[in-house]
């Protein structure tokens, strides 16, 4: 079992940067894929980024490629999402997820955090 707690969300202006963190508990963190998935108001959940268990393979949605960077620290049981050049369309609740059950660019995960709100004003 893995518990996930996100932090770092907030209200920023377009063009700003923000870093999200996800602290995990549980001994299996280092052996599972981790991901960030977001849900904008009135829309379904959307894949943002994922990273392999060892942190050597990142995956990104086309909409964030070149602006967002996912990373993980297995010694600290933490996964990060560094976001640059934020746009109003990035506004969403961002969920940390772990334990991939489908493709690396999908949204099928076993473990989920409670989400953190990111709001980007124009």
N, C-alpha and C positions, 0 to 999 in steps of 0.2 A: 504494500500500500504506500502511496506517495501523496503527501499533502502539498499543495502549491499556494503560495501567497504572493500576489503581485504588488508592486509599488512603483511610484514615479510618475504616475499620470498627472494631468493638470491642464490648465488653460494657457495656451500660447498663441502667438501671432504667426501668420503665414511667413515661412522662411526661417523660423526658429528651429532649434534642436531640442530634443528631449531624450532621456534614457530611461527605459523601463527595466525593472529588475523583477526576478521571480525566484523567491527562496523556496527550496524544496526540502521536505523532510522524508526520511525513508532511505533504506540502504541500497535501493535499486536505482537511484538517480543516475549513477554513472554508466548504467547499462541500457538506458532507454533514450530514444529520440525525443527531443523537446521541440516545441513549436510556439509561435505566437499566431493567434487567430483573432480576428476582430469582427465586430458586428456594429454596423452603422444603424442609426435610427430607421426603423421600418424596413430593414433589409435582413437577409440571412447571414449566417456566419461565413467569413471569407478567410481563406488561407493568406497569411502574410509572409511568414518565414519559418523554416525548420532547420534543425542542426542534428547531425548524427551523434550517437552516444559518445564518441571520442572527440567530437568537435572538429573533425577534419573535413566534413562535407556540409556546407550550408546550402540552403535552397531558398529562393525568393519568388514571390509573386512579381509578375512583370510591372505591376503598378508601383512597386517600392524598390525595384532593382536599381542600384546605384545611389540610393538615398538612405536605405536602412541597412544595418549590419547586425546579424545575430551572432552571439558568442556564448560560451559557457565556461564555467569554472567548476570542474568536478570535485576539486578539493573543498570548495565552499558550497557545493550543492546549489549553485545559482546559475541562472540563464539570464542573459541581457538582450535588450533590443535597443540599439542606438539609432535614433531617428534624426535625420537632417533634412533641411529644406522642406519642412512640413507644409502641407497644403490643407485647405479647408476640407477637401474630400478624404483626408486621413482621419477626420473626426469619427470616433467610434469608441466602443468599449473594447479594450484589448485584453484577451484572455491568454494566459499561459497554459499550455497543455503538454502532457507527456504520455508516453506509451503508445506509439503509433500503431494503428490497426489497419491502415490502408496505405495509400501512396504517400511519398514524402511531401507532396504538394496538396494533400487532401486535408480534411478536417475531422477525420475519425481517430479520436484519441481516447484513451482510457481515463486519464486523470485530468482534472480541470481546476483552475483557480477560480476565484470569485469575480475577477475582472477589475480593470482599472480604467477610468474614463480619461480619454484624451480628446480635448476640444481645441481645434485650430480656428482662430478667427481670421477673417480676411482683412 
